[in-house]
Amino acid sequence: MNAAARFARVALALLPVWAAAAEQRPGLQPCRLQGVEHEAWCGSVRRPLNPQQPAGVQIDVHFAVLPALARNRLPDPVLFFAGGPGQSAIALAGSAGRLLARLSNRRDIVLVDLRGTGRSAPLACDLAAPATAPLAGQMDPQHALARLSDCRQRLQRLPHGDLRHYGTALAVQDVDAVRRALGASQLNLVGGSYGTRAALEYMRQFPQAVRRAVLDGVAPPDMGLPAAQSADAQAALDAVFAACEADAGCSARHPGLRATWRQLLTSLPRKVTGAHAFTGTSEQLVLTRDAVLGLVRQPLYLPALAAALPAALDQAGRGRFEPLFALALAAAPQRPGQMAEGLHFSVVCGEDLRPPAGLAEPAAPGGDFGDSFARHYRQVCADWPAGTPPAGFYQLSPAPAATLLLSGGADPVTPPRHGARVAQALGPRARHAVVAQAGHGLMALPCVRDVVYRFIAAADDAAALAVDADCARDLPRPSAFVPVGAGSAP
């Protein structure tokens, strides 16, 4: 084949991509998004901050479209709901595009920064300290409360600073305005963590606009997040202990790990000295029970990191806290600007701390984690203006379309107990897939991404619900981490 023929062949292969790039989208502007190779389309819809005052304060809700690569794209795009609450969907364009790559061959991927996040009337507090910040400041709860109080007052002075109008119900009404602006009659919803709550509320308010839904790490509206965090984190930590006890090598290296953990908790608060994981600087700080609980909870999200907890807790029991500090830093998000803390508290204060009486959730906090999370939220929410969800918000109705629910059995925040209850309420159009040894977010697993593709690509609900979703069911728990040079026993 000569050079001209090879060029022609390559040109024909790339024609769908060039066609997508050259296509005009009325009302949208071409844009570049971090982590996305191809040009995207960006736009916004003007929305009233308070729908009861349509002529009052207006906000711009921003969205982005990752265009389908095929010229003959399908008319029902995939809409991705980010988590948090408070994450920017547009800031996650790179990772969302990779998770949904196969779907983007024929369908647009739509990313909406929900009101209060990203570019949409942001309620950002910039609370995340740099990884190199002193440990004492990072772990001081009073410092965090003071910064949140200052942030709340600053946000309330913004033109869009009435914090009562930043709940899930209003956010999904904005999303439907985006759908109408795009001219799509139906959407395929994909939500992760808090994004599943947004997807459920969209399904409740706009059932006719839903073609298919995938809920990864189910966070229903009635879960009572702060109290549920306690029970769910305790279950995930107990599973780490049980796995170590069942493994001959781990139990030999860390005998009596549960007792070591409880002795550590009873020794707190205490003054400790340790080297900063990033700077190497030796620091002194007072380590509290709540601080240690927070350090332990972070790596529970990822089983690969949770596998290092036995070694880290063993060392902490011996007075060496550097491994636990480093593990928590490795698990914590390092990219600033993706989380709008002000939106986070507007949602949780309005929806999770003030639910109507009589709900099945939240679970009573207990175990080692007690009410540490709930106490923090109560302190913040005492002065945080929050709206009241509409009637019906906490009720789960039968699914209007085929819905796939995904749960990781080792997830410390949205474990299968939430997904199972939601699947039962959604009825025969819902299917719940559980991976017993997975953590928070199953779509990180390649075979699950293929399941999601086939579920959404299926021609009808019956074909979607027939998709085999158990590809990762037998995924093993990562083996307990063995430090270099460690023997089978201390």
Secondary structure, DSSP 4 states (H G I P E B T S, - for coil): --HHHHHHHHHHHHHHHHHHHH---TT-EEE--TT-SS-EEEEEEEEESSTTSTTS-EEEEEEEEE--SSSS--SS-EEEEP-TTTB-TTTTHHHHHHHTTTGGGTS-EEEE--TTSTTSS------PPPTTS-HHHHT-HHHHHHHHHHHHHHHHTSTT--GGG-SHHHHHHHHHHHHHHHT-S-EEEEEETHHHHHHHHHHHH-GGGEEEEEEES---TTS-HHHHHHHHHHHHHHHHHHHHHHSHHHHHHSTTHHHHHHHHHHT-SEEEEEE-TTT--EEEEEEPHHHHHHHHHHHHTSHHHHTTHHHHHHHHHTT--HHHHHHHHHHS---TTSB-HHHHHHHHHHHTSSPPTT-S-PPPP-GGGTTHHHHHHHHHHTT-----PPTTTTPPPPPSS-EEEEEETT-SSS-HHHHHHHHHHHGGGEEEEEETT--S-GGGSHHHHHHHHHHHHSSSHHHHHTS---TTTTPPPPPPP--TT--S--
